Amino acid sequence: MKTYLFSAKYIIFLSLILHLSISAQKKEPPRLSPKAFVGQTIGYTDVTITYGTPGVKGRKIWGGLVPYNKVWRTGANEATTIEFSTDVKVNGHFVPKGKYALFTIPNPDEWTIIFNKVADQWGAFKYDPKEDLLRFKVKPVKHTFRERLMFSIDYKTPYSADVNIDWENLRVSFTIDTTPGNK
């Protein structure tokens, strides 16, 4: 019986020490542009987008904070990523299953969407166009005001959906098609 009491006291003592040491560890403050993700199964394909959520905060976004004619990480902090569990078509272009950095080049009348093979990047500081898998053009449209950047996935058919990028007063969209055998 004494051995059991000693063991219980020892376990309680170690638990208290562990709790105090974890509580004493210095934590970083929360990000000003929190990390977010959106995911959906389209057909039989899992699609996940991970990004940082910058805020407008009264700033001029398009042609200001986000310059025209320059590669943008399409979010904050790390480069935005998009991942597919199977091969897909994006706006009619074949994309093998995998994880990609999603960059854009905004302009007032037309944006370039870029899937880059180097998914693990900080921002667009080391972006290399030689690593681009795909580039295609889309048209921005006026949209309701959104303070924080947000990606969404809108169902179209059992095998297709639109990816929307909404921020400030613009929306940019592209289509993912997961129809089996659709290469």
Residue frames as qw, qx, qy, qz and C-alpha x, y, z in Angstrom:
[[0.000, 0.885, 0.465, 0.000, 0.00, 0.00, 0.00],
 [0.311, -0.781, 0.097, 0.532, 2.86, 2.42, 0.79],
 [0.409, -0.083, 0.595, 0.687, 4.42, 1.81, -2.62],
 [0.181, 0.651, 0.651, 0.346, 1.13, 2.78, -4.26],
 [0.166, -0.933, -0.241, 0.210, 0.85, 6.03, -2.25],
 [0.414, -0.548, 0.335, 0.644, 4.46, 6.90, -3.04],
 [0.360, 0.198, 0.674, 0.613, 3.81, 6.31, -6.76],
 [0.064, 0.818, 0.548, 0.162, 0.66, 8.43, -6.75],
 [0.269, -0.879, -0.031, 0.393, 2.45, 11.31, -4.96],
 [0.453, -0.311, 0.503, 0.667, 5.36, 11.03, -7.39],
 [0.291, 0.458, 0.677, 0.497, 3.02, 11.15, -10.41],
 [0.062, -0.923, -0.378, 0.031, 1.16, 14.18, -9.02],
 [0.387, -0.727, 0.178, 0.539, 4.47, 15.95, -8.33],
 [0.410, -0.066, 0.608, 0.676, 5.76, 15.26, -11.86],
 [0.185, 0.682, 0.637, 0.309, 2.45, 16.39, -13.38],
 [0.179, -0.931, -0.195, 0.253, 2.64, 19.68, -11.45],
 [0.406, -0.533, 0.384, 0.635, 6.24, 20.31, -12.57],
 [0.362, 0.231, 0.697, 0.574, 5.35, 19.52, -16.19],
 [0.069, 0.839, 0.529, 0.107, 2.31, 21.83, -16.08],
 [0.257, -0.876, 0.000, 0.408, 4.37, 24.69, -14.63],
 [0.416, -0.333, 0.517, 0.670, 7.15, 24.30, -17.19],
 [0.283, 0.466, 0.687, 0.480, 4.67, 24.28, -20.09],
 [0.062, -0.913, -0.401, 0.051, 2.85, 27.33, -18.68],
 [0.363, -0.761, 0.140, 0.520, 6.13, 29.19, -18.29],
 [0.549, 0.116, 0.526, 0.638, 7.13, 28.75, -21.95],
 [0.086, 0.487, -0.052, -0.867, 7.07, 32.00, -23.88],
 [0.507, 0.534, 0.671, 0.092, 4.31, 32.12, -26.51],
 [0.203, 0.065, 0.354, 0.911, 4.47, 34.22, -29.65],
 [0.347, 0.374, 0.298, -0.807, 1.70, 36.79, -30.07],
 [0.631, 0.482, 0.605, -0.055, -1.10, 35.93, -32.49],
 [0.388, 0.127, 0.492, 0.769, -0.50, 36.74, -36.16],
 [0.206, 0.424, 0.101, -0.876, -1.95, 40.00, -37.45],
 [0.620, 0.288, -0.417, -0.600, -3.00, 38.08, -40.58],
 [0.664, -0.218, 0.666, -0.259, -4.19, 34.76, -39.15],
 [0.046, 0.181, -0.907, -0.378, -3.70, 31.54, -41.08],
 [0.701, 0.214, 0.308, -0.607, -6.87, 30.10, -42.59],
 [0.071, -0.132, 0.910, 0.387, -7.82, 27.19, -44.78],
 [0.719, 0.245, 0.130, -0.637, -10.76, 26.00, -46.82],
 [0.080, -0.210, 0.946, 0.236, -11.30, 22.50, -48.10],
 [0.746, 0.234, 0.178, -0.598, -13.89, 20.55, -49.96],
 [0.474, -0.010, 0.846, 0.243, -14.31, 17.21, -51.64],
 [0.509, 0.518, -0.179, -0.664, -15.16, 17.75, -55.29],
 [0.808, 0.249, -0.484, -0.227, -16.20, 14.46, -56.88],
 [0.928, -0.270, -0.190, 0.174, -13.65, 12.10, -55.32],
 [0.557, 0.392, -0.211, 0.701, -10.93, 14.75, -54.98],
 [0.446, -0.758, -0.300, 0.370, -10.01, 16.52, -51.76],
 [0.370, 0.642, 0.032, 0.671, -9.05, 20.15, -52.38],
 [0.516, -0.705, -0.283, 0.395, -7.41, 22.24, -49.65],
 [0.325, 0.718, -0.024, 0.615, -6.34, 25.88, -49.79],
 [0.602, -0.581, -0.286, 0.466, -4.19, 27.33, -46.97],
 [0.313, 0.635, 0.104, 0.698, -3.51, 31.08, -46.78],
 [0.262, -0.273, -0.419, 0.825, -2.89, 34.11, -44.55],
 [0.029, 0.772, 0.612, 0.165, -5.81, 36.54, -44.11],
 [0.268, -0.012, -0.102, 0.958, -4.63, 40.16, -44.39],
 [0.059, 0.750, 0.579, -0.314, -7.06, 42.96, -43.57],
 [0.320, 0.753, 0.267, 0.509, -7.90, 46.09, -45.54],
 [0.495, -0.528, -0.300, 0.621, -7.51, 48.30, -42.42],
 [0.107, 0.909, 0.154, -0.372, -8.44, 51.43, -44.38],
 [0.323, -0.475, 0.540, 0.615, -5.60, 50.96, -46.89],
 [0.623, 0.561, -0.261, -0.479, -5.66, 51.15, -50.69],
 [0.805, -0.146, 0.573, 0.036, -5.36, 47.48, -51.67],
 [0.757, 0.408, 0.421, 0.288, -5.36, 47.11, -55.47],
 [0.458, 0.711, 0.026, 0.533, -2.55, 49.11, -57.04],
 [0.262, -0.828, 0.287, -0.403, -1.42, 50.09, -53.51],
 [0.622, -0.482, 0.594, -0.167, -0.62, 47.47, -50.86],
 [0.742, 0.125, 0.627, 0.201, -0.91, 44.87, -53.64],
 [0.061, 0.579, -0.356, -0.731, 0.82, 46.45, -56.66],
 [0.811, 0.511, 0.116, -0.262, -0.38, 45.82, -60.18],
 [0.693, 0.629, -0.352, 0.018, 1.83, 43.81, -62.57],
 [0.040, 0.555, -0.773, 0.304, 3.79, 42.09, -59.77],
 [0.607, -0.124, -0.784, -0.029, 3.63, 38.54, -58.42],
 [0.440, -0.478, 0.320, -0.689, 1.61, 38.43, -55.19],
 [0.031, 0.133, -0.962, 0.237, 1.53, 35.56, -52.68],
 [0.496, -0.350, -0.532, -0.591, -2.28, 35.92, -52.69],
 [0.698, -0.610, -0.375, 0.011, -2.45, 36.28, -48.94],
 [0.174, -0.874, 0.365, -0.270, -0.08, 37.11, -46.11],
 [0.607, -0.535, 0.586, -0.037, 2.96, 35.44, -44.57],
 [0.481, -0.123, 0.813, 0.303, 3.69, 32.08, -46.25],
 [0.263, 0.126, -0.590, -0.753, 2.75, 31.63, -49.90],
 [0.759, 0.088, 0.239, -0.599, -0.84, 30.46, -50.34],
 [0.073, -0.213, 0.948, 0.226, -1.03, 26.76, -51.21],
 [0.791, 0.147, -0.013, -0.594, -3.58, 24.65, -53.04],
 [0.181, -0.295, 0.938, 0.020, -3.55, 20.87, -52.83],
 [0.778, 0.158, -0.238, -0.559, -5.34, 18.20, -54.87],
 [0.643, -0.287, 0.697, -0.135, -5.61, 14.52, -53.89],
 [0.719, 0.303, 0.588, 0.213, -6.10, 13.44, -57.54],
 [0.268, 0.044, 0.440, 0.856, -5.32, 14.83, -60.99],
 [0.214, 0.730, 0.496, -0.419, -7.69, 17.69, -61.93],
 [0.361, 0.495, 0.345, 0.711, -8.35, 20.30, -64.57],
 [0.169, -0.646, -0.301, 0.681, -8.19, 23.95, -63.55],
 [0.326, 0.724, -0.034, -0.607, -9.89, 26.31, -66.02],
 [0.840, 0.512, -0.044, -0.175, -9.44, 23.56, -68.61],
 [0.343, 0.683, -0.629, 0.143, -5.73, 22.93, -67.90],
 [0.892, -0.149, -0.422, 0.069, -4.45, 19.58, -66.60],
 [0.161, -0.717, 0.514, -0.443, -2.91, 19.71, -63.08],
 [0.640, 0.026, -0.758, 0.119, -1.40, 16.55, -61.53],
 [0.672, -0.683, -0.283, -0.043, -2.32, 15.69, -57.96],
 [0.623, 0.055, -0.288, 0.725, -0.06, 17.47, -55.49],
 [0.275, -0.832, -0.294, 0.381, 0.50, 20.66, -53.55],
 [0.476, 0.481, 0.205, 0.708, 1.31, 23.97, -55.25],
 [0.142, -0.414, -0.223, 0.871, 1.98, 27.59, -54.29],
 [0.250, 0.744, 0.581, 0.216, -0.83, 29.76, -55.64],
 [0.243, -0.357, 0.020, 0.902, 0.39, 33.16, -56.80],
 [0.362, 0.794, 0.487, 0.048, -1.42, 35.88, -58.74],
 [0.300, -0.043, 0.158, 0.940, -0.48, 38.92, -60.78],
 [0.151, 0.737, 0.579, -0.314, -3.32, 41.42, -60.24],
 [0.138, 0.061, 0.326, 0.933, -4.26, 44.05, -62.81],
 [0.370, 0.203, 0.259, -0.869, -7.39, 46.23, -63.04],
 [0.697, 0.288, -0.194, -0.628, -8.89, 44.30, -65.98],
 [0.903, 0.169, -0.386, -0.084, -7.22, 40.88, -65.85],
 [0.526, -0.651, 0.535, -0.119, -5.39, 38.71, -63.33],
 [0.610, 0.368, -0.701, -0.046, -2.88, 35.94, -63.95],
 [0.839, -0.428, 0.240, -0.236, -3.33, 32.88, -61.72],
 [0.400, 0.583, -0.703, 0.078, -0.12, 30.89, -61.18],
 [0.937, -0.335, 0.072, -0.074, 0.39, 27.37, -59.80],
 [0.218, 0.747, -0.611, 0.145, 4.05, 27.04, -58.81],
 [0.853, 0.004, -0.521, 0.023, 5.67, 23.66, -58.05],
 [0.376, 0.146, -0.607, 0.684, 7.50, 25.01, -54.96],
 [0.443, -0.679, -0.509, -0.288, 4.72, 24.97, -52.37],
 [0.632, -0.623, -0.266, 0.376, 6.82, 25.71, -49.27],
 [0.399, 0.409, 0.026, 0.820, 7.79, 29.39, -49.68],
 [0.184, -0.602, -0.417, 0.656, 7.67, 32.51, -47.53],
 [0.247, 0.743, 0.050, -0.620, 5.70, 35.08, -49.48],
 [0.779, 0.607, 0.138, 0.081, 6.85, 35.55, -53.06],
 [0.204, -0.882, 0.364, 0.219, 10.39, 36.65, -52.18],
 [0.303, -0.397, 0.804, 0.324, 12.04, 33.60, -53.79],
 [0.740, 0.487, 0.361, -0.292, 9.38, 33.02, -56.42],
 [0.208, -0.373, 0.704, 0.567, 10.92, 31.51, -59.55],
 [0.674, 0.410, -0.021, -0.614, 8.81, 31.52, -62.75],
 [0.364, 0.378, -0.824, -0.214, 10.85, 28.54, -64.01],
 [0.059, 0.026, 0.946, -0.319, 8.99, 26.48, -61.37],
 [0.552, 0.202, 0.141, -0.797, 5.52, 27.44, -62.68],
 [0.369, 0.162, 0.912, 0.081, 3.33, 24.50, -63.58],
 [0.165, 0.641, 0.689, 0.295, 0.48, 26.60, -64.91],
 [0.006, -0.305, -0.113, 0.946, -0.51, 30.20, -65.70],
 [0.093, 0.541, 0.732, 0.404, -3.92, 31.33, -66.89],
 [0.038, -0.155, 0.032, -0.987, -5.94, 34.56, -67.01],
 [0.122, -0.612, -0.776, 0.094, -9.16, 35.47, -65.21],
 [0.014, -0.590, -0.175, -0.788, -11.25, 38.62, -64.95],
 [0.117, -0.187, -0.646, 0.730, -11.76, 40.38, -61.61],
 [0.207, -0.617, -0.559, -0.514, -15.34, 41.45, -60.83],
 [0.215, -0.431, 0.302, -0.823, -16.73, 43.97, -58.37],
 [0.571, -0.312, -0.759, 0.022, -18.04, 42.29, -55.25],
 [0.494, -0.824, -0.176, -0.215, -19.36, 43.14, -51.81],
 [0.046, 0.771, -0.504, 0.386, -16.77, 44.57, -49.43],
 [0.920, -0.270, -0.260, 0.117, -14.74, 42.05, -47.44],
 [0.286, -0.903, 0.314, -0.069, -12.32, 43.30, -44.75],
 [0.490, -0.487, 0.711, 0.130, -10.22, 40.13, -44.68],
 [0.381, 0.373, -0.726, -0.435, -9.03, 38.10, -47.66],
 [0.690, -0.027, 0.627, -0.361, -11.12, 34.97, -48.02],
 [0.226, 0.185, -0.844, -0.449, -11.03, 31.94, -50.30],
 [0.679, 0.103, 0.501, -0.527, -14.23, 29.95, -50.81],
 [0.028, -0.075, 0.912, 0.401, -15.21, 26.93, -52.87],
 [0.583, 0.243, 0.198, -0.750, -18.66, 27.00, -54.52],
 [0.520, 0.139, 0.841, 0.049, -20.29, 23.78, -55.71],
 [0.367, 0.354, -0.373, -0.775, -21.23, 23.75, -59.42],
 [0.843, 0.090, -0.398, -0.352, -21.77, 20.07, -60.25],
 [0.920, -0.385, 0.079, 0.003, -20.84, 16.80, -58.49],
 [0.851, 0.023, 0.110, 0.513, -17.44, 16.99, -60.22],
 [0.399, 0.445, 0.049, 0.801, -16.76, 20.74, -60.42],
 [0.333, -0.814, -0.360, 0.312, -16.56, 23.82, -58.25],
 [0.304, 0.810, -0.045, 0.500, -15.44, 27.43, -58.44],
 [0.588, -0.339, -0.306, 0.667, -12.65, 28.74, -56.23],
 [0.038, 0.915, 0.205, 0.344, -13.33, 32.37, -55.28],
 [0.515, -0.104, -0.277, 0.805, -10.79, 34.86, -53.97],
 [0.122, -0.871, -0.363, -0.309, -12.58, 37.78, -52.26],
 [0.499, -0.379, -0.263, 0.734, -10.94, 40.83, -50.76],
 [0.016, 0.283, 0.008, -0.959, -11.81, 44.49, -50.44],
 [0.580, 0.452, 0.242, -0.633, -14.37, 44.99, -53.25],
 [0.471, 0.474, -0.614, -0.420, -13.13, 42.40, -55.79],
 [0.848, -0.076, 0.505, -0.144, -13.68, 38.73, -56.57],
 [0.339, 0.526, -0.702, -0.340, -11.54, 36.53, -58.79],
 [0.843, -0.049, 0.440, -0.306, -12.66, 32.98, -59.60],
 [0.319, 0.416, -0.782, -0.336, -11.47, 29.85, -61.37],
 [0.894, -0.046, -0.021, -0.446, -12.97, 26.40, -61.92],
 [0.194, -0.384, 0.902, -0.035, -11.74, 23.00, -60.72],
 [0.839, 0.154, -0.227, -0.471, -13.01, 19.98, -62.67],
 [0.346, -0.424, 0.825, -0.141, -12.44, 16.53, -61.16],
 [0.880, 0.250, -0.029, -0.403, -14.35, 14.42, -63.69],
 [0.722, -0.306, 0.595, 0.174, -12.65, 10.98, -63.69],
 [0.685, 0.231, 0.538, 0.434, -10.54, 10.38, -66.79],
 [0.244, 0.949, 0.195, 0.032, -10.71, 14.09, -67.66],
 [0.612, -0.424, 0.217, 0.631, -7.12, 14.76, -68.77]]
